[in-house]
């Protein structure tokens, strides 16, 4: 009387159950870094996952962890698949018991001194697998400049998940965006700190954040230039932390200097910001004779401490973005 159940159990034994994964409205599917230290959630274009990505290796856009393609299901997808598989197996067993009970009852003689019936509670269960839903769309969409794979992230991405390529231009854009976010979040941070720790701590923290923006911008531009310049040779150590030396290197390499993209007044202003960064890094921000000489900044006297304003950061981002765009275009043409 349990032949349906036995047959169903035999079919389920060793059966592979596939759980579909839905893509979002833009055609992206969810992936997640399998490294326990990272678990970065991102998306890849569904067609590119099939046509461009390789089974042998996929890379995390954030930490560059490498693993085979079958290890990149998200935690939510795995949990959904587990629940769907368990529900399907339970449903198949339940339906087989219903079918067996119905057949057993049908075979009982209608007129008999002793009669037996079998009852299985519940109605037949739908055993179709429900696809794993996609998480909401991610705003930052990226196309790898090397392999053309399309992927999207929240926050930052430094590596292409399809080929592992580290894009200096993408990293530079992300770095400038982080500085912008840091500057634009100061009021929120200040108010939160005032509520939790007090005005003094809030002011010290926000001033420190502004000062780190200067250093972050100079270092980001240095790394960007070093990456682009590697095609033309090896630049002297930290050459792109110095505007004059960096500009001369580019003029020799591609026939264009920083003055090709920035006005003289913009270069002078950027030089002041670079010199302020140098003071912060090497002299605790205290003005000395070298700063006044190299920057031409007559608004300070020796012994004063420089002040970094939100306006300074805005100008830094504007000038570095113009230089980055110009250099990228020029190097692509060369």
C-alpha positions as CSV (number, residue, x, y, z in Angstrom):
1,X,0.0,0.0,0.0
2,X,3.0,2.3,0.2
3,X,4.2,1.7,-3.3
4,X,3.7,5.4,-4.3
5,X,5.7,6.5,-1.3
6,X,8.5,4.0,-2.0
7,X,8.6,5.0,-5.6
8,X,8.8,8.6,-4.7
9,X,11.5,8.1,-2.1
10,X,13.5,6.1,-4.7
11,X,13.2,9.0,-7.2
12,X,14.2,11.6,-4.6
13,X,17.3,9.6,-3.6
14,X,20.2,11.3,-5.3
15,X,18.0,13.7,-7.2
16,X,19.4,17.1,-8.0
17,X,17.0,19.9,-7.2
18,X,17.6,23.2,-9.0
19,X,16.3,26.5,-7.4
20,X,16.1,29.3,-9.9
21,X,17.4,32.8,-9.1
22,X,15.6,35.8,-10.2
23,X,17.3,38.9,-11.6
24,X,16.3,42.4,-10.8
25,X,14.6,44.8,-13.3
26,X,17.9,45.7,-14.9
27,X,18.9,42.1,-15.5
28,X,21.4,41.8,-12.6
29,X,21.7,38.7,-10.3
30,X,22.9,38.7,-6.7
31,X,26.3,37.4,-5.7
32,X,28.2,37.4,-2.4
33,X,31.8,37.0,-1.5
34,X,32.3,33.6,0.2
35,X,35.1,34.9,2.4
36,X,33.8,35.0,6.0
37,X,35.9,38.1,6.6
38,X,34.2,39.9,3.8
39,X,30.8,38.6,2.6
40,X,30.5,41.6,0.2
41,X,27.2,41.6,-1.6
42,X,27.2,42.7,-5.2
43,X,25.4,42.0,-8.5
44,X,26.5,40.9,-12.0
45,X,24.7,41.1,-15.3
46,X,22.9,37.8,-15.9
47,X,24.1,37.5,-19.6
48,X,27.7,38.4,-18.7
49,X,27.7,35.7,-15.9
50,X,26.9,33.2,-18.6
51,X,29.1,34.6,-21.5
52,X,32.1,36.4,-19.8
53,X,32.6,34.9,-16.4
54,X,34.6,31.7,-16.1
55,X,33.8,28.6,-13.9
56,X,37.4,28.4,-12.7
57,X,37.6,31.7,-10.9
58,X,35.5,34.8,-9.8
59,X,36.9,37.7,-7.8
60,X,35.3,39.8,-5.1
61,X,35.0,43.4,-6.2
62,X,35.9,44.6,-2.7
63,X,38.7,42.3,-1.3
64,X,39.7,40.3,-4.5
65,X,39.0,36.9,-2.8
66,X,39.2,34.3,-5.5
67,X,36.9,31.2,-5.7
68,X,35.2,29.0,-8.3
69,X,32.0,30.3,-9.8
70,X,29.8,27.9,-7.9
71,X,30.7,29.4,-4.5
72,X,29.2,32.9,-5.1
73,X,25.6,32.3,-4.1
74,X,24.4,34.8,-1.6
75,X,23.6,33.8,2.0
76,X,20.0,34.6,1.4
77,X,19.9,32.5,-1.8
78,X,21.4,29.5,0.0
79,X,18.9,29.8,2.8
80,X,16.0,30.2,0.4
81,X,17.2,27.1,-1.6
82,X,17.5,25.1,1.7
83,X,13.9,26.0,2.7
84,X,12.5,25.4,-0.8
85,X,14.2,22.0,-1.1
86,X,13.0,20.9,2.4
87,X,9.4,22.1,1.6
88,X,9.5,20.2,-1.8
89,X,10.6,16.9,-0.2
90,X,8.1,17.2,2.6
91,X,5.4,18.0,0.0
92,X,6.3,15.1,-2.2
93,X,6.2,12.6,0.7
94,X,2.9,14.1,1.9
95,X,1.4,13.8,-1.6
96,X,2.6,10.2,-1.9
97,X,1.0,9.3,1.4
98,X,-2.3,10.9,0.3
99,X,-2.1,8.9,-2.9
100,X,-1.3,5.7,-1.1
101,X,-4.1,6.2,1.4
102,X,-6.6,6.9,-1.4
103,X,-5.6,3.7,-3.3
104,X,-5.7,1.6,-0.1
105,X,-9.2,2.9,0.8
106,X,-10.4,2.3,-2.8
107,X,-9.3,-1.3,-2.7
108,X,-11.3,-2.2,0.5
109,X,-14.3,-4.4,0.0
110,X,-17.6,-2.5,0.3
111,X,-19.4,-5.2,2.3
112,X,-17.2,-6.8,4.9
113,X,-17.5,-7.8,8.5
114,X,-14.2,-5.9,9.2
115,X,-13.3,-2.8,7.3
116,X,-10.2,-0.6,7.4
117,X,-9.5,2.9,6.1
118,X,-6.4,5.0,6.0
119,X,-6.5,8.8,6.6
120,X,-3.7,11.3,5.9
121,X,-4.6,14.7,7.1
122,X,-4.2,17.7,4.8
123,X,-4.7,18.5,1.2
124,X,-2.2,18.0,-1.7
125,X,0.8,20.3,-1.4
126,X,2.2,22.4,-4.2
127,X,5.8,21.2,-4.7
128,X,6.9,23.7,-7.4
129,X,10.2,25.5,-6.5
130,X,9.8,29.3,-5.9
131,X,12.7,31.3,-7.4
132,X,15.0,33.2,-5.1
133,X,14.1,36.9,-5.3
134,X,16.7,39.5,-6.1
135,X,17.6,42.2,-3.6
136,X,17.0,45.8,-4.5
137,X,18.9,47.4,-7.4
138,X,22.3,48.9,-6.6
139,X,23.0,52.4,-7.7
140,X,26.7,52.2,-8.7
141,X,26.9,50.3,-12.0
142,X,30.4,49.5,-13.5
143,X,31.6,48.1,-16.8
144,X,35.1,46.6,-16.6
145,X,37.5,48.4,-19.0
146,X,39.4,45.2,-19.7
147,X,36.7,42.4,-20.2
148,X,33.5,44.5,-20.4
149,X,31.8,42.6,-17.7
150,X,29.0,44.6,-16.0
151,X,28.5,44.6,-12.3
152,X,26.9,46.8,-9.6
153,X,27.7,47.5,-6.0
154,X,26.8,49.6,-3.0
155,X,29.7,51.7,-1.8
156,X,33.0,50.8,-3.5
157,X,34.5,48.4,-5.9
158,X,38.2,48.0,-6.7
159,X,38.3,44.8,-8.8
160,X,36.4,43.3,-11.7
161,X,34.6,40.1,-10.5
162,X,35.0,38.5,-14.0
163,X,38.7,39.0,-14.5
164,X,40.1,40.5,-11.3
165,X,41.3,43.6,-13.1
166,X,42.2,46.5,-10.8
167,X,41.0,49.6,-12.6
168,X,43.1,52.7,-11.6
169,X,40.4,55.0,-13.1
170,X,37.6,53.3,-11.2
171,X,39.6,53.2,-8.0
172,X,40.4,56.9,-8.4
173,X,36.7,57.8,-9.0
174,X,35.7,55.8,-6.0
175,X,38.4,57.5,-3.9
176,X,37.2,61.0,-4.9
177,X,33.6,60.0,-4.2
178,X,34.6,58.8,-0.7
179,X,36.1,62.1,0.0
180,X,33.0,63.9,-1.2
181,X,30.8,61.7,1.0
182,X,33.1,62.3,4.0
183,X,32.9,66.1,3.5
184,X,29.1,66.1,2.9
185,X,28.5,64.0,6.0
186,X,30.2,66.3,8.5
187,X,27.0,68.0,9.8
188,X,25.4,64.6,10.4
189,X,28.5,63.3,12.2
190,X,28.8,66.5,14.2
191,X,25.3,66.4,15.4
192,X,25.5,62.7,16.3
193,X,28.7,63.3,18.3
194,X,27.3,66.3,20.1
195,X,24.4,64.2,21.3
196,X,26.6,61.2,22.3
197,X,30.0,62.7,23.5
198,X,29.7,66.5,23.5
199,X,30.7,69.5,21.5
200,X,34.4,69.3,22.1
201,X,34.8,65.8,20.9
202,X,32.5,66.5,18.0
203,X,34.6,69.5,16.8
204,X,37.9,67.7,17.2
205,X,36.6,64.7,15.2
206,X,35.1,66.7,12.4
207,X,38.2,68.9,12.0
208,X,40.3,65.7,11.9
209,X,38.0,64.3,9.2
210,X,38.4,67.4,7.1
211,X,42.2,67.3,7.3
212,X,42.3,63.6,6.3
213,X,40.3,64.6,3.1
214,X,43.3,66.6,1.9
215,X,45.7,63.6,2.4
216,X,43.2,61.2,0.9
217,X,43.0,63.3,-2.2
218,X,46.7,63.7,-2.7
219,X,47.3,60.0,-2.2
220,X,44.5,59.0,-4.5
221,X,45.9,61.2,-7.3
222,X,49.4,59.8,-6.7
223,X,48.2,56.2,-7.1
224,X,46.1,57.1,-10.1
225,X,49.1,58.8,-11.8
226,X,51.4,55.9,-11.0
227,X,49.0,53.4,-12.5
228,X,48.6,55.4,-15.7
229,X,52.2,56.3,-16.0
230,X,53.4,52.6,-15.7
231,X,52.9,52.3,-19.4
232,X,55.6,54.9,-20.0
233,X,58.1,53.8,-17.4
234,X,58.7,53.9,-13.7
235,X,58.2,57.3,-12.0
236,X,60.6,58.4,-9.2
237,X,59.5,57.6,-5.7
238,X,56.5,59.8,-4.6
239,X,56.9,62.0,-7.7
240,X,53.2,62.5,-8.1
241,X,52.9,63.9,-4.6
242,X,54.7,66.9,-6.0
243,X,52.7,68.9,-8.5
244,X,55.6,70.4,-10.4
245,X,57.6,67.2,-10.7
246,X,54.5,65.2,-11.7
247,X,53.5,67.7,-14.3
248,X,56.9,67.6,-15.9
249,X,56.8,63.8,-16.1
250,X,53.5,63.9,-17.9
251,X,54.7,66.6,-20.3
252,X,57.7,64.4,-21.2
253,X,55.5,61.3,-21.6
254,X,52.5,62.6,-23.5
255,X,53.4,66.2,-24.3
256,X,50.8,67.6,-22.0
257,X,51.2,69.1,-18.5
258,X,48.8,70.0,-15.7
259,X,48.4,73.4,-17.3
260,X,46.7,71.7,-20.2
261,X,43.7,71.2,-18.1
262,X,43.9,73.7,-15.2
263,X,44.1,77.5,-15.3
264,X,47.0,79.2,-13.7
265,X,44.9,80.3,-10.8
266,X,43.6,76.8,-10.3
267,X,47.1,75.4,-10.3
268,X,48.2,78.0,-7.7
269,X,45.3,77.1,-5.5
270,X,45.9,73.3,-5.9
271,X,49.6,73.9,-5.0
272,X,48.5,75.6,-1.7
273,X,46.3,72.6,-0.9
274,X,49.2,70.3,-1.6
275,X,51.5,72.3,0.6
276,X,48.9,72.3,3.4
277,X,48.8,68.5,3.1
278,X,52.6,68.4,3.5
279,X,52.4,70.5,6.6
280,X,49.7,68.2,8.1
281,X,51.7,65.1,7.3
282,X,55.2,66.4,8.4
283,X,54.7,69.4,10.8
284,X,51.4,68.9,12.6
285,X,50.0,71.6,10.4
286,X,52.2,74.3,11.9
287,X,53.3,76.9,9.3
288,X,57.0,77.3,8.6
289,X,59.1,79.3,6.2
290,X,59.2,76.5,3.7
291,X,55.4,76.4,3.5
292,X,55.2,80.2,2.8
293,X,57.9,80.0,0.2
294,X,56.6,77.0,-1.7
295,X,52.9,77.8,-1.5
296,X,53.0,81.6,-1.9
297,X,50.3,81.7,0.7
298,X,50.6,85.1,2.4
299,X,47.5,84.6,4.6
300,X,49.6,82.8,7.3
301,X,52.7,83.7,9.4
302,X,55.2,81.3,10.8
303,X,54.0,79.5,13.9
304,X,50.3,79.6,13.0
305,X,48.4,76.4,12.3
306,X,46.6,76.0,9.0
307,X,42.9,75.6,8.8
308,X,41.2,73.2,6.4
309,X,37.7,74.2,5.3
310,X,34.9,72.5,3.5
311,X,35.6,74.9,0.6
312,X,39.2,73.7,0.5
313,X,38.0,70.1,0.0
314,X,35.5,71.2,-2.7
315,X,38.3,72.9,-4.6
316,X,40.6,69.9,-4.2
317,X,38.0,67.5,-5.6
318,X,37.2,69.9,-8.5
319,X,40.8,70.3,-9.6
320,X,41.7,66.6,-9.1
321,X,38.7,65.5,-11.1
322,X,39.6,67.8,-14.0
323,X,43.2,66.5,-13.9
324,X,42.1,62.9,-13.7
325,X,39.7,63.2,-16.6
326,X,42.2,65.0,-18.8
327,X,45.0,62.5,-18.1
328,X,42.7,59.5,-18.7
329,X,41.6,60.9,-22.1
330,X,45.1,61.8,-23.1
331,X,46.5,58.4,-22.2
332,X,43.7,56.7,-24.1
333,X,44.6,58.6,-27.2
334,X,48.4,58.1,-26.9
